[in-house]
Amino acid sequence: MKLLSQRERFLDYIFYQIYPRSFYDSNGDGIGDLQGIIQKLDHLQDLGVNAVWLSPCYKSPNFDNGYDISNYRDIMDDFGTFADWLVLKKELNRRGMKLIMDFVANHTSTEHFWFQEARKSRDNPYHDYYIWAEKPLNSWQSTFGGSAWEYNEPTNEYYLHSFAIEQADLNWENPKVRKEMQEIIDFWVKLGVDGFRCDVLDHISKDFDNNKRYDGPHLHEYIRELFGRDGVNRLFIVGECQAGEESICALCGQERKELTTIFQFDHVRQHSDDKFLPFAFDLNLLRDTLVKWQYFTAKNDLLYTLFTDNHDQPFLLSLIQPPENLRYECATMLAGLVYLLKGIPFIYQGQEFGSENSYFDDIEDFNDIETLNYYRANQDKLAQKSLMERVNFGSRDNPRRPMAWTAHKADNFGFSTGKPWLAMPTNAEKINLIRDKNAEKSVFRFYQKLLSFRKESDAIRNGEFCDLTGNDGAFIYTRKQMGETVLVVCNFEKAQTLSLPIQGGKLVLCNYATREKDAYNPTFAPFEIAVYRK
């Protein structure tokens, strides 16, 4: 048997992102938990994924849904116990699934022991764990609105918080902080985790002299200290970074001993700086952006992440807004378009049955701190209807609403027997897992076939990418490895005739039954995908 290189092993990974609070509630308190994840692992295995990205499950007061950590070495009470986490890891191992944990390096909760000590006095040993100034050093704004500097009366200083007031930025220039974070990484590595997704990792080095709040002069040095060490450098490390082409090469070059890969958001962020402002999503731009990064990562020998959704993005299916009768076709076309490219797939919970955004008229139905702050900042500037349209469009609560497992409203669509922590999706009655599985046209079954094909095709996992698109309104490309060629044909919103650049392959995947009867018909229906292999 051939021994796979580390790089080849990573290309075999197919990730499923779990947002624990909203996945499945095992005890009826309305909050998803670790036992709930354990009970649903067979669903993930049935889908065909082999790795899990677990969003934060550490101790937290939950001002930012777990991204404000008060103890990196323990489990949030809402989610269960450390013993539950150990069982989860064991059950994942038993199924041959990898696990990466979310690692929040830029900031801690203000309820963390370090900050509680740090704010007491300037002489406290933990004071320099955070960034302080006698007056704000600049006009930086928090990502969630308002000044990024907050006054602390006991020391008569301001501390920096790039995000919520309750999330104080760590001072990575302090070697004690870097040592603490290394020890946190080592703690989880010893427990057998297979890697980390690193939240806003580029923020850990700041450049106050040049007014840069991320990607500062020591970023690469700090990352290498964390992940370039023996025993850690073998792990899968994916960073959330605002990185251009040059920066990505510096972060992810194979010889750099920094990151395995990063999340590159160009293809899903087609909007202005105001993420709440609705816009018309352009599939042609999506294609062009993906083509750019396929060629760039191949040229520079980089690994690429393949995704459409996550906990911070509205469901891409809702941005495209297909007609209701074409929801299945659009969801499956998108899946094939993205996950047959070269890279490492990441699927977000609910995506596998075509989840979409919700619409609520009342701000009381929202929980996300970014959304609530946006609402408060604009409630005197915009008409209520217009403001709620924006909130519903851009809120991070869209992908964070509880999973709809069944069609039964009485038990909150199978998520919990108690009142859910956040209102269920408004479309849960028609978009849920069991209804999709029982449908003649099932998004879930298409994902199963797609992921199964990906696993057994060397061309898809490791092959060369070539864009053969001849006109707008479509995406046509090949993947080639040794003697195997896979042709992927994706048509967009309007039916049209497409010229197939390769003839004679076998149809292995499609989302229209008519294609199975006439595999080489040059006329493609709205949101049709056809995949050929020879």
URKACOR-V686696 format. One record per pair of residues at least 4 apart in sequence whose ideal C-beta (glycine too) atoms are under 8 Angstrom apart, sorted by the first residue. I is the first residue (numbers start at 1). J is the second residue. D is the distance in whole Angstrom. If there is no record, write none. Layout:
BEGIN
i:j:d
I:J:D
I:J:D
END
This chain:
BEGIN
i:j:d
4:8:4
4:9:5
4:12:7
5:9:7
6:10:7
6:234:7
7:11:7
7:254:7
7:303:7
8:12:7
8:462:7
9:13:7
10:236:6
10:260:6
10:261:8
10:303:6
10:344:6
11:303:7
11:342:8
11:343:8
11:344:7
11:461:5
11:462:6
12:50:7
12:455:8
12:461:6
13:50:6
13:51:5
13:98:6
13:236:7
13:344:5
13:345:8
14:48:7
14:49:5
14:50:5
14:51:6
14:344:8
14:345:5
14:347:7
14:451:6
14:454:7
14:455:8
15:49:7
15:51:5
15:52:7
15:53:5
15:100:8
15:344:7
15:345:6
15:346:4
15:347:7
16:44:5
16:47:7
16:49:4
16:51:7
16:52:6
16:53:7
16:346:8
16:347:5
16:348:8
16:349:7
17:52:8
17:53:4
17:55:7
17:310:6
17:311:7
17:346:6
17:347:7
17:348:5
17:349:6
18:23:5
18:37:6
18:52:6
18:53:7
18:54:5
18:55:6
18:349:6
19:23:6
19:32:8
19:55:5
19:311:5
19:348:8
19:349:6
19:399:7
19:400:6
20:32:5
20:33:7
20:34:7
20:36:8
20:37:7
20:54:7
20:55:6
20:57:5
20:66:8
20:79:5
21:31:6
21:32:5
21:65:7
21:66:7
21:78:7
21:79:8
21:400:7
21:421:6
21:422:8
22:32:5
22:349:7
22:400:6
22:401:6
22:402:5
22:403:6
22:415:8
22:421:8
22:422:7
23:32:4
23:36:6
23:37:6
23:40:7
23:349:6
23:402:8
23:403:6
24:32:6
24:33:8
24:36:3
24:37:7
24:39:6
24:40:5
24:403:7
24:405:7
24:415:6
24:416:8
25:29:7
25:30:6
25:31:6
25:32:5
25:33:6
25:36:5
25:402:8
25:415:6
25:416:4
25:417:8
25:418:7
25:420:8
26:33:6
26:35:4
26:36:4
26:38:8
26:39:6
27:33:7
27:35:7
28:416:6
28:417:4
28:418:4
29:78:8
29:416:8
29:418:5
30:416:5
30:418:4
30:419:5
30:420:5
30:421:5
31:78:5
31:79:8
31:416:8
31:421:5
32:36:5
32:37:8
32:79:8
32:402:7
32:403:8
32:415:7
32:416:8
33:37:7
33:78:7
33:79:5
33:80:5
33:84:7
34:38:7
34:57:7
34:75:7
34:79:5
34:80:4
34:84:4
34:85:6
34:87:8
34:88:5
35:39:6
35:80:6
35:84:6
36:40:7
37:41:7
37:54:8
37:88:6
38:84:7
38:87:6
38:88:5
38:91:5
40:44:7
41:45:6
41:91:6
41:92:7
41:95:6
41:97:8
42:46:6
43:47:6
43:433:8
44:49:5
44:52:7
44:97:7
45:49:8
45:95:5
45:97:8
46:448:7
47:347:8
47:352:6
47:444:7
47:447:6
47:448:6
47:451:7
48:447:7
48:448:6
48:451:4
48:452:6
48:455:7
49:97:7
49:347:6
49:451:7
50:96:6
50:97:5
50:98:7
51:97:6
51:98:4
51:99:7
51:100:7
51:194:7
51:236:8
52:92:6
52:97:6
52:98:7
52:99:5
52:100:7
53:100:5
53:102:7
53:197:5
53:346:7
54:99:6
54:100:7
54:101:6
54:102:7
55:66:7
55:102:5
55:311:6
56:60:7
56:65:8
56:66:4
56:67:6
56:69:7
56:76:8
56:102:5
56:104:6
57:66:7
57:75:6
57:76:6
57:79:5
57:85:7
57:101:8
58:66:7
58:69:5
58:70:8
58:71:6
58:72:6
58:73:8
58:74:7
58:75:7
58:76:6
59:69:7
59:70:5
59:71:4
59:74:5
59:75:7
59:76:6
59:77:8
60:66:5
60:67:8
60:68:5
60:69:5
60:70:6
60:76:6
60:109:6
61:68:6
61:70:6
61:109:6
61:111:5
61:166:7
62:66:6
62:68:7
62:76:8
62:78:8
63:68:5
63:109:7
63:164:5
63:166:4
63:167:7
63:369:6
64:68:5
64:144:8
64:163:6
64:164:5
64:166:7
64:167:6
64:369:5
65:367:8
65:368:7
65:369:8
65:400:7
66:76:7
66:102:8
67:102:8
67:104:6
67:163:8
67:167:7
67:199:6
68:107:7
68:108:7
68:109:4
68:110:8
68:111:8
68:164:7
68:166:5
68:167:5
69:104:5
69:108:6
69:109:6
69:112:7
70:108:7
70:109:4
70:111:4
70:112:5
70:113:8
71:112:7
71:113:8
72:184:5
72:187:8
73:184:7
73:187:6
74:82:6
75:79:6
75:80:6
75:81:6
75:82:5
75:84:7
75:85:5
79:84:7
80:84:4
80:85:7
81:85:8
82:86:7
83:87:7
84:88:6
85:89:6
86:90:6
86:191:8
87:91:6
88:92:6
88:99:8
89:93:6
89:99:6
89:191:7
89:192:6
89:193:8
90:94:6
91:95:7
92:97:4
92:98:7
92:99:5
93:97:7
93:192:7
98:194:4
98:195:7
98:236:7
99:192:8
99:193:6
99:194:6
100:193:7
100:194:6
100:195:4
100:196:6
100:197:6
100:236:6
100:238:7
101:188:6
101:193:5
101:195:8
101:196:6
101:197:7
102:196:7
102:197:5
102:199:6
103:184:8
103:185:7
103:196:4
103:197:7
103:198:5
103:199:7
104:108:8
104:199:4
104:200:8
105:170:7
105:181:6
105:198:6
105:199:7
105:200:8
105:201:6
105:204:5
105:226:8
106:162:7
106:169:6
106:170:7
106:199:7
106:200:5
106:201:7
106:203:4
106:204:5
107:161:7
107:162:7
107:163:6
107:167:4
107:168:6
107:169:5
107:170:6
108:112:4
108:114:6
108:115:6
108:167:7
108:168:6
108:170:6
109:115:7
109:166:6
109:167:7
109:168:8
110:115:5
110:116:8
110:119:8
110:165:7
110:166:5
110:167:7
110:168:5
111:115:7
111:116:7
111:166:7
112:116:7
113:117:6
113:126:8
114:118:6
114:126:5
114:129:5
114:130:8
114:180:8
115:119:6
115:126:8
115:129:7
115:130:6
115:168:5
116:120:8
117:124:5
117:125:7
117:126:4
117:127:8
118:124:6
118:126:4
118:127:5
118:128:8
118:129:5
118:130:5
118:168:8
119:152:5
119:154:6
119:155:7
119:159:7
120:124:5
120:154:6
120:155:8
121:127:7
121:154:7
121:155:6
122:127:6
122:132:8
122:155:5
122:157:7
123:127:7
127:132:7
127:155:7
128:171:6
128:174:5
128:176:8
129:170:6
129:171:6
129:174:6
129:176:7
129:177:5
129:180:8
130:159:5
130:160:7
130:168:5
130:169:7
130:170:6
130:171:5
131:159:6
131:160:4
131:168:8
131:169:5
131:170:8
131:171:5
131:206:8
132:152:8
132:155:7
132:157:5
132:158:7
132:159:6
132:160:8
133:137:5
133:149:7
133:157:6
133:158:5
133:160:8
134:156:7
134:157:6
134:158:8
135:158:7
136:140:8
136:147:7
136:148:8
136:149:4
136:158:6
137:149:8
137:208:6
138:208:7
138:211:6
139:147:8
140:147:8
140:148:4
140:149:7
140:160:8
140:162:8
140:213:6
141:145:7
141:146:7
141:147:6
141:148:6
142:146:5
142:147:7
142:148:5
142:161:6
142:162:7
142:163:6
142:164:7
142:165:8
143:162:6
143:163:5
143:370:7
144:163:6
144:164:5
144:369:6
144:370:5
144:373:5
145:370:8
145:373:4
145:374:7
145:376:8
145:377:5
146:165:8
146:373:7
148:160:6
148:161:6
148:162:6
148:213:8
149:158:4
149:159:7
149:160:6
149:161:8
150:158:6
150:159:6
150:161:6
150:165:5
151:157:8
151:158:5
152:156:8
152:157:5
152:158:7
152:159:6
159:168:5
159:169:8
160:168:7
160:169:4
161:165:6
161:166:8
161:167:5
161:168:5
161:169:6
162:167:7
162:169:5
162:200:7
162:203:6
162:213:6
163:167:4
163:200:8
164:369:6
169:203:7
169:206:8
170:177:5
170:181:8
170:204:7
171:177:6
172:177:6
172:178:6
172:204:5
172:205:6
172:218:7
172:222:6
173:177:8
173:218:7
174:178:7
175:179:6
176:180:6
177:181:6
178:182:6
178:222:6
178:225:6
178:226:8
179:183:6
180:184:7
181:185:7
181:226:6
182:186:6
182:225:7
182:226:6
182:229:7
183:187:6
184:188:7
185:189:6
185:196:7
185:226:6
185:227:8
185:232:6
186:190:6
186:231:8
186:232:8
187:191:7
188:193:5
188:196:8
189:193:6
189:231:7
189:232:6
189:235:7
193:235:8
194:235:6
194:236:6
195:235:4
195:236:3
195:237:6
195:238:7
195:260:7
196:235:7
196:236:8
196:237:6
196:238:8
197:238:5
197:239:8
197:240:7
198:237:7
198:238:7
198:239:5
198:240:6
198:259:8
199:240:6
200:214:7
200:240:6
200:241:8
201:223:7
201:239:4
201:240:6
201:241:6
201:259:8
202:214:4
202:215:5
202:219:6
202:239:7
202:240:8
202:241:4
202:242:6
202:243:7
202:247:8
203:213:7
203:214:5
204:219:7
204:222:6
204:223:8
205:214:8
205:215:7
205:216:3
205:217:6
205:218:4
205:219:4
205:221:8
205:222:6
206:212:7
206:213:6
206:214:7
206:216:5
207:211:7
207:212:4
207:215:8
207:216:4
207:217:6
212:216:6
214:241:8
214:242:6
215:219:6
215:241:8
215:242:7
215:243:7
215:247:6
218:222:6
219:223:6
220:224:6
220:250:6
220:251:7
220:256:7
220:258:6
221:225:7
222:226:7
223:227:6
223:228:8
223:239:8
223:251:7
223:258:5
223:259:7
224:228:4
224:256:8
224:257:6
224:258:6
225:229:8
226:232:7
227:232:5
227:233:6
227:235:7
227:237:5
227:257:7
227:258:6
227:259:7
228:232:7
228:233:6
228:257:4
228:258:7
229:233:6
233:257:6
235:260:8
236:260:5
237:258:8
237:259:5
237:260:5
238:259:7
238:260:6
238:261:5
238:262:6
238:263:7
238:305:6
239:251:7
239:259:5
239:261:8
239:262:5
239:263:7
240:262:7
240:263:5
241:247:7
241:248:8
241:251:6
241:262:5
241:263:8
243:247:4
243:248:5
243:251:6
243:262:6
243:264:7
244:248:7
245:249:7
245:296:6
246:250:7
247:251:6
248:252:6
248:262:6
248:264:7
248:300:8
248:302:7
249:253:5
249:300:5
249:302:7
250:256:7
250:258:8
251:256:7
251:258:5
251:259:5
251:262:6
252:256:7
252:258:7
252:259:5
252:260:7
252:261:6
252:262:6
252:302:5
252:303:7
253:258:8
253:300:8
253:301:8
253:302:7
254:301:6
260:303:6
261:302:7
261:303:4
261:304:7
261:305:6
261:344:7
262:305:7
263:305:5
263:307:7
263:310:8
264:293:6
264:304:7
264:305:7
265:269:5
266:289:5
266:292:8
266:293:7
267:286:5
267:289:4
267:290:5
267:293:7
268:286:8
268:307:8
268:308:7
268:313:6
268:316:6
268:319:8
270:279:7
270:281:6
270:282:6
270:285:6
270:286:8
271:275:6
271:277:6
271:279:5
272:277:6
272:279:7
274:394:8
275:394:5
276:374:6
276:390:4
276:391:7
276:393:6
276:394:4
276:395:8
277:390:6
277:393:8
277:394:7
278:389:7
278:390:7
278:393:5
278:394:8
281:286:7
281:316:8
281:319:4
281:320:5
281:321:8
282:286:7
283:287:6
283:320:7
283:473:8
283:475:8
283:492:5
283:493:7
284:288:6
284:472:5
284:473:7
284:492:7
285:289:6
286:290:6
287:291:6
287:337:8
287:469:7
287:475:4
288:292:6
289:293:7
290:294:6
290:337:8
290:338:7
290:341:6
290:475:8
291:295:7
291:467:5
291:469:8
291:477:8
292:296:6
293:297:6
293:304:6
294:298:6
294:304:7
294:341:6
294:342:6
294:465:5
294:467:7
295:299:6
295:465:7
295:467:8
296:300:6
296:302:8
297:301:8
297:302:4
297:303:7
297:304:4
297:342:8
297:343:7
298:342:7
298:464:7
298:465:6
303:343:7
303:344:6
304:341:8
304:342:7
304:343:4
304:344:7
305:343:6
305:344:6
305:346:6
306:338:5
306:339:6
306:341:6
306:343:4
306:344:6
306:345:5
306:346:7
307:338:7
307:345:7
307:346:4
307:347:8
307:348:7
308:316:4
308:317:8
308:334:6
308:335:8
308:338:6
308:348:8
308:351:7
309:313:6
309:315:5
309:316:6
309:347:8
309:348:4
309:351:5
309:399:6
310:346:7
310:348:5
310:399:7
311:348:7
311:396:7
311:399:6
311:400:6
312:396:6
312:399:8
313:399:7
314:318:6
314:319:6
314:357:5
314:393:7
314:394:6
314:395:8
314:398:5
314:399:7
315:319:7
315:350:8
315:351:7
315:355:6
315:356:5
315:357:5
315:398:6
315:399:6
316:320:7
316:334:6
317:322:7
317:327:7
317:330:6
317:331:5
317:334:7
317:354:6
317:355:7
317:356:5
318:356:5
318:357:4
318:398:7
320:330:6
320:334:8
322:326:5
322:327:6
322:329:7
322:330:4
322:493:8
322:526:8
322:527:6
323:327:8
326:330:6
326:526:6
326:527:6
327:331:6
327:354:6
327:356:8
328:332:6
328:354:7
328:439:8
328:441:4
328:442:8
328:443:6
328:511:7
329:333:6
329:441:8
329:511:6
329:512:7
329:525:7
329:526:7
329:527:4
329:528:7
330:334:6
330:527:4
331:335:7
331:354:4
331:443:5
331:446:8
332:336:6
332:443:6
332:446:4
332:511:4
332:527:8
332:529:6
333:337:6
333:490:5
333:491:7
333:511:6
333:527:4
333:528:7
333:529:4
334:338:6
335:339:6
335:443:8
335:446:7
335:447:6
335:450:6
336:340:6
336:446:8
336:450:6
336:488:7
336:490:7
336:509:7
336:511:8
336:529:4
336:531:6
337:341:8
337:475:6
337:488:7
337:490:5
337:529:7
338:345:8
339:345:5
339:450:6
339:451:7
339:454:7
340:450:7
340:454:7
340:460:6
340:479:7
340:486:7
340:488:5
340:531:7
341:465:7
341:477:8
341:479:8
342:460:8
342:462:8
342:463:7
342:464:8
342:465:5
342:479:7
345:451:8
345:454:7
347:351:5
347:352:6
347:447:7
348:399:6
349:403:6
350:355:3
350:399:7
350:403:6
350:404:8
351:355:6
352:433:8
352:443:7
352:444:5
352:447:5
353:431:7
353:432:7
353:433:5
353:436:4
353:437:8
353:442:8
353:443:5
353:444:5
354:431:6
354:436:7
354:443:4
355:399:8
355:404:8
355:425:7
355:431:6
356:425:8
356:427:6
356:431:6
357:392:7
357:393:8
357:398:4
358:392:7
358:397:8
358:398:6
358:401:6
358:423:8
358:425:5
358:426:4
358:427:6
359:392:5
359:426:6
360:365:4
360:366:7
360:388:8
360:392:6
360:423:7
360:426:7
361:388:6
363:372:7
363:375:5
363:388:7
363:391:7
365:422:8
365:423:5
366:371:5
366:372:6
366:375:8
366:391:7
366:395:6
366:397:5
367:371:8
367:372:8
367:397:6
367:400:8
367:421:7
367:422:5
368:372:7
368:395:6
368:396:5
368:397:5
368:400:7
369:373:6
370:374:6
370:395:8
370:396:6
371:375:6
371:391:6
371:394:8
371:395:4
371:396:6
371:397:6
372:376:6
373:377:6
374:378:6
374:390:8
374:391:7
374:394:8
375:379:6
375:387:7
375:391:6
377:381:8
378:382:5
378:387:6
378:390:8
379:384:8
379:387:6
382:386:5
382:387:4
382:390:7
383:387:7
384:388:6
385:389:7
386:390:7
387:391:6
388:392:6
389:393:6
390:394:6
391:395:5
392:398:8
396:400:6
397:401:6
397:422:6
400:422:7
401:422:6
401:423:7
401:424:6
401:425:5
402:412:7
402:413:8
402:415:4
402:416:7
402:420:5
402:421:8
402:422:6
402:424:6
402:425:8
403:414:8
403:415:6
403:433:7
404:413:4
404:414:7
404:415:7
404:424:7
404:425:6
404:428:4
404:431:6
404:432:4
404:433:7
405:413:6
405:414:3
405:415:6
405:432:6
405:433:5
405:434:7
406:411:7
406:413:6
406:414:3
406:432:6
406:433:7
406:434:5
407:413:7
407:429:6
407:432:5
407:434:6
407:435:5
408:413:6
408:414:6
409:413:6
409:428:8
409:429:6
411:415:8
411:416:7
411:417:6
412:416:5
412:417:7
412:418:8
412:419:8
412:420:5
412:424:6
413:424:6
413:428:5
413:429:8
413:432:5
414:432:7
414:433:8
414:434:7
415:420:6
415:424:7
416:420:5
420:424:6
424:428:5
425:431:7
427:431:5
428:432:6
430:435:7
431:435:7
431:436:7
432:436:7
433:437:6
433:444:7
434:438:6
435:439:6
436:442:5
436:443:6
436:444:5
437:442:6
437:444:5
437:445:7
438:442:8
441:511:8
442:446:7
443:447:6
444:448:7
445:449:7
446:450:6
446:509:8
446:511:6
447:451:6
448:452:6
449:453:6
449:509:6
450:454:6
450:509:6
451:455:6
452:456:7
453:457:6
453:460:7
453:508:6
453:509:6
453:531:7
454:460:5
454:461:7
455:461:8
457:461:7
457:463:8
457:479:8
457:484:7
457:486:6
457:533:7
458:462:6
458:463:7
458:481:5
458:482:7
458:484:6
459:463:4
459:479:5
459:480:6
459:481:4
459:482:8
459:484:4
459:485:7
459:486:5
459:533:8
460:479:5
460:486:6
462:481:5
463:479:4
463:480:5
463:481:3
463:484:7
463:486:7
464:479:7
464:480:5
464:481:7
465:477:6
465:478:8
465:479:6
466:477:6
466:478:5
466:479:8
466:480:7
467:475:8
467:476:8
467:477:5
468:476:5
468:477:6
468:478:6
468:501:5
469:474:6
469:475:6
469:476:5
469:477:7
470:474:8
470:476:7
470:498:8
470:499:6
470:501:8
471:496:8
471:498:8
473:491:7
473:492:5
473:493:7
473:494:6
473:496:6
474:489:7
474:490:6
474:491:5
474:492:6
474:496:7
474:498:6
474:524:7
475:488:8
475:490:4
475:492:8
476:487:7
476:488:7
476:489:5
476:490:7
476:498:7
476:500:8
476:501:7
477:487:8
477:488:5
478:485:6
478:486:6
478:487:5
478:488:7
478:501:8
478:502:7
479:485:8
479:486:5
479:488:7
480:484:7
480:485:5
480:486:8
484:533:7
484:534:8
485:502:7
485:505:7
485:533:7
485:534:5
486:505:8
486:508:8
486:531:7
486:532:7
486:533:5
487:500:7
487:501:7
487:502:5
487:505:6
487:531:7
487:532:4
487:533:8
487:534:8
488:529:7
488:531:5
489:498:6
489:500:7
489:524:7
489:528:8
489:529:7
489:530:5
489:531:7
489:532:8
490:528:8
490:529:5
491:495:7
491:496:7
491:498:7
491:524:4
491:525:7
491:526:7
491:527:7
491:528:5
491:529:7
492:526:8
492:527:7
493:526:6
493:527:7
494:526:6
495:523:7
495:524:7
495:525:5
495:526:6
496:523:7
496:524:6
497:522:5
497:523:5
497:524:8
498:522:6
498:524:5
499:522:7
500:520:7
500:522:7
500:532:8
502:532:7
502:534:7
503:520:7
504:534:6
505:532:3
505:533:5
505:534:4
506:532:6
506:533:5
506:534:7
507:515:7
507:516:7
507:519:4
507:530:6
507:531:7
507:532:6
508:531:5
508:532:7
508:533:5
509:529:7
509:530:7
509:531:4
510:515:4
510:516:6
510:528:7
510:529:6
510:530:5
510:531:7
511:515:8
511:527:8
511:528:6
511:529:5
512:516:8
512:525:6
512:528:5
513:517:7
514:518:7
514:521:8
514:525:8
515:519:6
515:521:7
515:528:7
515:530:5
519:530:7
519:532:8
524:528:5
524:530:7
END
